[in-house]
């Protein structure tokens, strides 16, 4: 089977927005924000070091990941978006994308990767996914998104501390 994680192209935007919407995880305003993020990526942010990769299996888009360096830090990065086609979840595609993202960031001398998500119950599989892939719960900010919806931050050290 032909599997690639290729740079996201402008013509991927509609496909990726629809894919994220079909997961049933993201709220409508988040889907709108994703389109804006991808439009900004192609207009400016790719030149600012942001990275977007589209996961293609047998010529079909099955997922994507978007990550960026965090300003004013010593090589800390954040995953802004990661999504797998709803019917393909649980088959290892997310893990493959996350591992490829970590390797890409290491190659850019990234030392720490952060991922944030929501505390709402329907995000439980997402939180378990990060824990299962070696991330630790770094922080939880109560009522961040709205009352009863905390911001949950996971982290993973990508490099060893110097001796």
FENMOTA-V910706 format. One record per residue. N is the residue number from 1. RES is the residue in one small letter. SS is DSSP state (hx for helix, st for strand, lp for the rest). D_LAST is the distance of its C-alpha to the last C-alpha in whole Angstrom. Layout:
BEGIN
n->N res->RES ss->SS d_last->D_LAST
n->N res->RES ss->SS d_last->D_LAST
END
This chain:
BEGIN
n->1 res->x ss->lp d_last->43
n->2 res->x ss->lp d_last->41
n->3 res->x ss->st d_last->38
n->4 res->x ss->st d_last->36
n->5 res->x ss->st d_last->34
n->6 res->x ss->st d_last->36
n->7 res->x ss->st d_last->35
n->8 res->x ss->lp d_last->38
n->9 res->x ss->lp d_last->41
n->10 res->x ss->hx d_last->43
n->11 res->x ss->hx d_last->46
n->12 res->x ss->hx d_last->44
n->13 res->x ss->hx d_last->44
n->14 res->x ss->hx d_last->47
n->15 res->x ss->hx d_last->46
n->16 res->x ss->hx d_last->42
n->17 res->x ss->hx d_last->44
n->18 res->x ss->hx d_last->47
n->19 res->x ss->hx d_last->44
n->20 res->x ss->hx d_last->42
n->21 res->x ss->hx d_last->46
n->22 res->x ss->hx d_last->47
n->23 res->x ss->lp d_last->44
n->24 res->x ss->lp d_last->45
n->25 res->x ss->lp d_last->42
n->26 res->x ss->lp d_last->42
n->27 res->x ss->lp d_last->45
n->28 res->x ss->hx d_last->47
n->29 res->x ss->hx d_last->46
n->30 res->x ss->hx d_last->42
n->31 res->x ss->hx d_last->44
n->32 res->x ss->hx d_last->45
n->33 res->x ss->hx d_last->42
n->34 res->x ss->hx d_last->41
n->35 res->x ss->hx d_last->43
n->36 res->x ss->hx d_last->42
n->37 res->x ss->hx d_last->39
n->38 res->x ss->hx d_last->40
n->39 res->x ss->hx d_last->42
n->40 res->x ss->hx d_last->40
n->41 res->x ss->hx d_last->37
n->42 res->x ss->hx d_last->40
n->43 res->x ss->hx d_last->41
n->44 res->x ss->lp d_last->38
n->45 res->x ss->hx d_last->35
n->46 res->x ss->hx d_last->34
n->47 res->x ss->hx d_last->34
n->48 res->x ss->hx d_last->32
n->49 res->x ss->lp d_last->29
n->50 res->x ss->lp d_last->30
n->51 res->x ss->st d_last->31
n->52 res->x ss->st d_last->33
n->53 res->x ss->st d_last->34
n->54 res->x ss->st d_last->37
n->55 res->x ss->st d_last->37
n->56 res->x ss->st d_last->40
n->57 res->x ss->st d_last->41
n->58 res->x ss->lp d_last->44
n->59 res->x ss->lp d_last->45
n->60 res->x ss->st d_last->45
n->61 res->x ss->st d_last->43
n->62 res->x ss->st d_last->41
n->63 res->x ss->st d_last->38
n->64 res->x ss->st d_last->36
n->65 res->x ss->st d_last->33
n->66 res->x ss->st d_last->32
n->67 res->x ss->st d_last->29
n->68 res->x ss->st d_last->27
n->69 res->x ss->st d_last->25
n->70 res->x ss->lp d_last->25
n->71 res->x ss->lp d_last->26
n->72 res->x ss->lp d_last->24
n->73 res->x ss->lp d_last->21
n->74 res->x ss->lp d_last->17
n->75 res->x ss->lp d_last->18
n->76 res->x ss->st d_last->20
n->77 res->x ss->st d_last->23
n->78 res->x ss->st d_last->26
n->79 res->x ss->st d_last->28
n->80 res->x ss->st d_last->31
n->81 res->x ss->st d_last->34
n->82 res->x ss->st d_last->33
n->83 res->x ss->st d_last->37
n->84 res->x ss->st d_last->38
n->85 res->x ss->lp d_last->42
n->86 res->x ss->hx d_last->44
n->87 res->x ss->hx d_last->45
n->88 res->x ss->hx d_last->42
n->89 res->x ss->lp d_last->40
n->90 res->x ss->lp d_last->38
n->91 res->x ss->lp d_last->38
n->92 res->x ss->lp d_last->35
n->93 res->x ss->hx d_last->35
n->94 res->x ss->hx d_last->33
n->95 res->x ss->hx d_last->30
n->96 res->x ss->hx d_last->30
n->97 res->x ss->hx d_last->30
n->98 res->x ss->hx d_last->27
n->99 res->x ss->hx d_last->25
n->100 res->x ss->hx d_last->27
n->101 res->x ss->hx d_last->26
n->102 res->x ss->hx d_last->22
n->103 res->x ss->hx d_last->22
n->104 res->x ss->hx d_last->24
n->105 res->x ss->hx d_last->21
n->106 res->x ss->hx d_last->18
n->107 res->x ss->hx d_last->20
n->108 res->x ss->lp d_last->21
n->109 res->x ss->lp d_last->17
n->110 res->x ss->lp d_last->18
n->111 res->x ss->lp d_last->15
n->112 res->x ss->st d_last->17
n->113 res->x ss->st d_last->21
n->114 res->x ss->st d_last->24
n->115 res->x ss->st d_last->27
n->116 res->x ss->st d_last->30
n->117 res->x ss->st d_last->33
n->118 res->x ss->st d_last->36
n->119 res->x ss->lp d_last->37
n->120 res->x ss->lp d_last->40
n->121 res->x ss->hx d_last->41
n->122 res->x ss->hx d_last->42
n->123 res->x ss->hx d_last->38
n->124 res->x ss->hx d_last->37
n->125 res->x ss->hx d_last->37
n->126 res->x ss->hx d_last->34
n->127 res->x ss->hx d_last->32
n->128 res->x ss->hx d_last->32
n->129 res->x ss->hx d_last->31
n->130 res->x ss->hx d_last->28
n->131 res->x ss->hx d_last->27
n->132 res->x ss->hx d_last->28
n->133 res->x ss->lp d_last->26
n->134 res->x ss->lp d_last->23
n->135 res->x ss->lp d_last->23
n->136 res->x ss->st d_last->23
n->137 res->x ss->st d_last->26
n->138 res->x ss->st d_last->24
n->139 res->x ss->st d_last->27
n->140 res->x ss->st d_last->31
n->141 res->x ss->st d_last->33
n->142 res->x ss->st d_last->37
n->143 res->x ss->st d_last->39
n->144 res->x ss->st d_last->37
n->145 res->x ss->st d_last->40
n->146 res->x ss->st d_last->43
n->147 res->x ss->lp d_last->44
n->148 res->x ss->lp d_last->43
n->149 res->x ss->st d_last->40
n->150 res->x ss->st d_last->37
n->151 res->x ss->st d_last->34
n->152 res->x ss->st d_last->31
n->153 res->x ss->st d_last->28
n->154 res->x ss->st d_last->25
n->155 res->x ss->st d_last->22
n->156 res->x ss->st d_last->19
n->157 res->x ss->st d_last->15
n->158 res->x ss->lp d_last->15
n->159 res->x ss->lp d_last->12
n->160 res->x ss->lp d_last->9
n->161 res->x ss->lp d_last->6
n->162 res->x ss->lp d_last->4
n->163 res->x ss->lp d_last->0
END
